[in-house]
Amino acid sequence: MRKFTAIRRFTFAACAVATLSFFARGEASTFVSIRDLNRIRANPAQPVPPSPIKVAGRVVEVLENPPRVALSDGSGTITVLSADGNLGEFLVLEGDWDGSSLTPTKNEMVNEDVVFPPTLFMMGNSGKGKDADYGYQHELPQHPVSLASFRLSRTEVTRADYQRFIDAGGYDDFKSWSYEGWLWKTSHNITKPAYWDSVQIWGLFGDAFEQTDNFPVVGVSYWEADAYCRWAGGRLPTEAEWEMAARWSGQPRSYPWGDNWDYENCNNWCDTAAPGGGGPGAYQTARVGAYLLDKSYSGCMDMAGNVSEWVSDWYSATYYSMGPSGGAAWNNPLGPAGGTAKVVRGGNWSDNLCADTTRSAARKSLSPDSRAYNVGFRIAH
């Protein structure tokens, strides 16, 4: 049986944007683009930004004597002294800038990825267990899929993760957006997610609760989720990658933890666990990873409950029937070439058809413009 390993890596990328006038604000720590740091270095008359500053970029060179790395955001490079980074990694660093190099004082939040080796698995409704009880036509036929190696974040992207994207100017930098996403953002004057205030009351009977930094970000459209992933040097997972991470253990499981339904295992409409509000019908998310039993064989958390998740595929009810004939494996399927809705996978806190919609084979779809309080995402590489 194949083994999966977890690695720690920095999943925040380039494209930090700031203007030179931004430096005069004197804030404790602010993002500064590498482009602007190089402008200052080339023109000593420019004011040096007050330390500490934050920068984000990819490690493009690792050097010794003294140990240092070259960090690039696509507009140029800077030298970072004594940085702990591997070639190709994305780093978000806070530190002191002396006019020519950065001395880091803090690495920003480290996210954990699960590494998946190349895998052949069976995708779709298995016709067994709860799949047999609740299966739908768009989950059929079950079919073999061959996936190349990939990485997937162990948890859903959190509010703290997404705040860094906002702080780095992510909503103002077209380089992080697809063409369609940028048109959508600008036409609707979008500057932050919906439901972004920390204290929320959802639904007629919901109680007030606080979304802390380690709660999943919600209220993001497909376009916003895609932009974050681009900024962070990754992408949304494909539907096939998501399903394999959620249910494959050498055999397809009905749920991440196994074949038997238990409403207390994940944040859904029926559970009574404290992290999700402490009673049936509680209108709220929970901090990521709080439901310890909502864990797949590979180690990914919250794939049955908490929030449903955007994936990269366009939705088609008949897509599974379009694969290779004769039982041949479908290699790295990407979904239909286009459509009007995007696939959303996984259950969420508001699922009241609990044993059905939390199944790992269950499929949903939403307009890519949708910004729901029960939908978030995770990042793949």
Secondary structure, 3 states (H helix, E strand, C coil): CCCCEEEEECCCCCCCCCCHHHHHHCCCCCECCHHHHHHHHHCCCCCCCCCCEEEEEEEEEEECCCCEEEEECCCCEEEEECCCCCCCCEEEEEEEECCCEEEEEEECCCEEEEEECCEEEEECCCCCHHHHHHCCHHHCCCEEEEECCEEEECCCCEHHHHHHHHHCCCCCCHHHCCHHHHHHHHHHCCCCCCCCCCEECCCCCCCCEECCCCCECCCCCHHHHHHHHHHCCCECCCHHHHHHHHHECCCECCECCECCCCHHHCCCCCCCCHHHCCCCCCCCCCCCCCCCCCECCCCCECCCCCCEEEEEEECCCCHHHHCCCCCCCEECCCCCCCCCCEEEECCCCCCCCHHHHCCCCCEEEECCCCCCCCEECCCEC
